[in-house]
């Protein structure tokens, strides 16, 4: 019988998973040479970046999903905590792991592209225009995107009636598609740790970033994520609680 992963093992899984997500996804944004504050991205830019995030998420779901559930996103963890699908003690460990992973992933980008990229092409930090977008729209866009992300996570990875083996691909494609649709507005972060890591490392390496702009990338995903879980739970008749249905990827590790 397979041993249930310890909290320390889950911490490592979430840290490595989030680090890989940021390294590959935000790294793809750095590789395309997209400048922070650029008013419009080409479809080629969005396609490459969206595909990179889709690949990173799918790979990590299938790699560490059976260990931690592969949240790799504070919005996912907070939504699961608020709806009592995990304890706040465990959620706190996940959140720490995700933000550390976000920093490490961004640091890997800095090491790969050099400190000068912090000033020129940046490290894939999300941002929006105060003039054309503003805080209310940025929060709304991030909330809407994360709502659909959590809706898909609930439908493919949490609901026990969903077809097995598709969660990683479907969740990855959801994020990739939303980057293509919403990328020109906010960068479609949908993930506080993904935004936090590159912004911090970019600033530490000499780049500039308005840290007040991180507010929509925290508030929007958290609100949208909670709403996504609640709406799917209501629609599908899945209740929250300490004994709620486990995600398939997590339950697989405890079988046999």
ChimeraX attribute file (.defattr): number of C-alpha atoms within 10 A of each C-alpha:
attribute: neighborCount
match mode: 1-to-1
recipient: residues
	/A:1	7
	/A:2	9
	/A:3	9
	/A:4	14
	/A:5	16
	/A:6	10
	/A:7	15
	/A:8	12
	/A:9	14
	/A:10	22
	/A:11	23
	/A:12	19
	/A:13	28
	/A:14	31
	/A:15	26
	/A:16	23
	/A:17	30
	/A:18	33
	/A:19	29
	/A:20	25
	/A:21	29
	/A:22	34
	/A:23	32
	/A:24	25
	/A:25	27
	/A:26	28
	/A:27	27
	/A:28	23
	/A:29	27
	/A:30	25
	/A:31	20
	/A:32	15
	/A:33	15
	/A:34	19
	/A:35	17
	/A:36	22
	/A:37	13
	/A:38	11
	/A:39	11
	/A:40	12
	/A:41	16
	/A:42	10
	/A:43	13
	/A:44	11
	/A:45	19
	/A:46	25
	/A:47	17
	/A:48	19
	/A:49	27
	/A:50	28
	/A:51	22
	/A:52	23
	/A:53	28
	/A:54	25
	/A:55	21
	/A:56	22
	/A:57	30
	/A:58	21
	/A:59	18
	/A:60	23
	/A:61	25
	/A:62	18
	/A:63	15
	/A:64	23
	/A:65	28
	/A:66	21
	/A:67	25
	/A:68	25
	/A:69	25
	/A:70	29
	/A:71	24
	/A:72	34
	/A:73	25
	/A:74	27
	/A:75	29
	/A:76	26
	/A:77	27
	/A:78	24
	/A:79	24
	/A:80	23
	/A:81	21
	/A:82	17
	/A:83	19
	/A:84	16
	/A:85	22
	/A:86	20
	/A:87	15
	/A:88	15
	/A:89	10
	/A:90	14
	/A:91	20
	/A:92	16
	/A:93	17
	/A:94	28
	/A:95	23
	/A:96	16
	/A:97	26
	/A:98	31
	/A:99	24
	/A:100	19
	/A:101	29
	/A:102	34
	/A:103	25
	/A:104	22
	/A:105	29
	/A:106	32
	/A:107	24
	/A:108	20
	/A:109	28
	/A:110	23
	/A:111	11
	/A:112	12
	/A:113	17
	/A:114	13
	/A:115	19
	/A:116	14
	/A:117	22
	/A:118	25
	/A:119	16
	/A:120	14
	/A:121	19
	/A:122	32
	/A:123	38
	/A:124	32
	/A:125	28
	/A:126	24
	/A:127	26
	/A:128	23
	/A:129	17
	/A:130	12
	/A:131	7
	/A:132	9
	/A:133	14
	/A:134	15
	/A:135	19
	/A:136	10
	/A:137	17
	/A:138	25
	/A:139	22
	/A:140	17
	/A:141	26
	/A:142	28
	/A:143	27
	/A:144	22
	/A:145	27
	/A:146	30
	/A:147	27
	/A:148	22
	/A:149	27
	/A:150	29
	/A:151	23
	/A:152	19
	/A:153	24
	/A:154	24
	/A:155	22
	/A:156	23
	/A:157	27
	/A:158	25
	/A:159	20
	/A:160	16
	/A:161	11
	/A:162	14
	/A:163	12
	/A:164	11
	/A:165	13
	/A:166	13
	/A:167	25
	/A:168	25
	/A:169	17
	/A:170	20
	/A:171	25
	/A:172	24
	/A:173	20
	/A:174	21
	/A:175	25
	/A:176	25
	/A:177	20
	/A:178	21
	/A:179	26
	/A:180	22
	/A:181	17
	/A:182	17
	/A:183	25
	/A:184	20
	/A:185	22
	/A:186	23
	/A:187	27
	/A:188	29
	/A:189	27
	/A:190	34
	/A:191	25
	/A:192	23
	/A:193	29
	/A:194	31
	/A:195	27
	/A:196	22
	/A:197	28
	/A:198	30
	/A:199	28
	/A:200	20
	/A:201	25
	/A:202	26
	/A:203	17
	/A:204	13
	/A:205	18
	/A:206	14
	/A:207	19
	/A:208	15
	/A:209	18
	/A:210	9
	/A:211	12
	/A:212	9
	/A:213	19
	/A:214	19
	/A:215	13
	/A:216	26
	/A:217	30
	/A:218	22
	/A:219	18
	/A:220	28
	/A:221	33
	/A:222	27
	/A:223	20
	/A:224	28
	/A:225	30
	/A:226	24
	/A:227	21
	/A:228	26
	/A:229	28
	/A:230	23
	/A:231	16
	/A:232	21
	/A:233	19
	/A:234	12
	/A:235	9
	/A:236	13
	/A:237	10
	/A:238	18
	/A:239	16
	/A:240	19
	/A:241	15
	/A:242	12
	/A:243	10
	/A:244	15
	/A:245	15
	/A:246	16
	/A:247	23
	/A:248	22
	/A:249	24
	/A:250	20
	/A:251	18
	/A:252	15
	/A:253	19
	/A:254	14
	/A:255	10
	/A:256	7
